[in-house]
Amino acid sequence: MEERSREIFGNRMPDGVCRKAQRSKNKYVKRFGDDTDVNYSVFLEKNPHIGEMLGVVDVRLPEDGRTGGEEFDREKGLIVGNIRMGFGHYRISMAIASAAHAMGYTPYWMDLNSYRQTTCTKVISAQNDLYSLGSRLSGRSRLFNKLVWEPMNYEGFRKLSYNASDQKNAELMAPVFRNVPKDIPVVATHVWPAQAAVHGGMEHVVNAIPDNWPMALHLAEGSLHTVQTHFAYQGYRILNGMQGKDVLRPMPPESLVYTGHYIDHELVSCLEKDCEARLRRKEAGEPMRFLLTIGGAGAQKEIFAAVIRQLLPAVREKKAALYVNVGDYRNVWEELVKEIPDLGRVSREHFDDWEETRSFAAQSLGGTVTGVHAFFHSNIFQAVYCTNLLMRSCDVLVTKPSELAFYPVPKLFIKRVGGHEQWGAVHSAEIGDGTLECRDIPHTLQMIQLFLEEDTLLKDMCGAVLRNKQAGVYDGAYRVVELAMGQKKR
């Protein structure tokens, strides 16, 4: 296994940084053990939730004694390496899988946070728990957010020294790839699966970087890095600000590619008629459909509560309609109903009935929607993909500027969680398919009223979405798949 924490793209790490990285790995070995010599076998099975829609096949480890199953498709197979950390990385993985499926490939889903018996999953889960705790605290404490969370997400993860520790920890994740054919391309939608795949000897690894703010956190030397914006390309190329004011050796040009946004085939292929339907509904005076997607453990609930209060009178007058997806956090919906008693009286709950949710989403494309519709699914795949299904028939997506900032639908951005997310809103506002980041509740509600009372914002954003489509801005997922499969042919 090659040492990758001592030198990053030709930039030598100080001895103190290397010692710290080794201590980080040693800490996890002491806590979770080292399974480097364990021979983990794998088996494949169709994903029961998105296997039919996206052709996804799960790569499983036989923790329950099962073995065998179908063989990897060595010609058309593509591994989508991911972790569950919030909803974002799963959603990007679904976009890659969707594009691969549409292009005739078989997407193999490899979630490194799902192999409970491995050191790999234990290390990832421990770090994920810390990140989730920080995210929740940042929403509850302005002081914690200002002094700890914003600086960590904006500058702490930006440093090459952080990447050095990650690379060392990723050595503990490599064993899960031991029995995966090394010539199958891997597209990783989080850096840890990319680093693990490289350490595990996978020959064709693409690291699909999610954010618009360049951070060393996302580097996985030995893989091909892809980015969604030209801003990110320039920042990563020169490793901008990743070691203070030092001018660093740049990334080699062959290690970095601009692709455009990572978007599902189902959304890109129907983009024109969905925008046409939005404009037709606005002109006809139909209820304007707002999709509120509440990820994580109900982060920013108070902002969504204010938006719902603002919109309820318009809902009663049939000037607005609401989709509220609380993901796999039913308690968030229950808290909203408790806080806003009128909400429960005008709502229809679509809870843990995937077929009914899919039917509602399909019917909404051509039918009329009134009232408030709440969605909850205990299964993570359904919880995430529910937003994708509803996105096509909504008029405005209300979201923080995370991975959804890149999606081809008119967007209203509420306050970010972590400083790095602000650059998603900046990019979206500049290409015209979203608002600027509304950093407090009054400005968020002001934007809601502009969408309701005028047609300027919606028309402008739909026009921008169509122009961006013509320019190939939303073709990133197809491009990533092409790059991954193309590596194998070289």
Secondary structure, 3 states (H helix, E strand, C coil): CCCCCCEECCEECCHHHHHHHHHHHHHHHHHHCCCCCCCCCCEEEECCCCHHHHCCEEEECCCCCCCCCCCCCCCCEEEEEECCCCCHHHHHHHHHHHHHHHCCCEEEEEECCCCCCCHHHHHHHHHHHHHHHHHHHHHHCHHHHHHHHHHHHHCHHHCHHHHHHHHHHHHHHHHHHCCCCCCCCEEECCHHHHHHHHHCCCCCEEEECCCCCCCHHHCCCCCEEEECCHHHHHHHHCCCCCCCCCCCCCCCHHHEEECCCCCCHHHHCCHHHHHHHHHHHHHHCCCEEEEEECCCCCCCHHHHHHHHHHHHHHHHCCCEEEEEECCCCHHHHHHHHHHCHHHHHCEEEEECCHHHHHHHHHHHCCCCCCCEEEEECCCHHHHHHHHHHHHCCCCEEEECCCHHHHCCCCEEECCCCCHHHHHHHHHHHHHCCEEEECCCHHHHHHHHHHHHHCCHHHHHHHHHHHHHHHCCCCCHHHHHHHHHHHHHHC
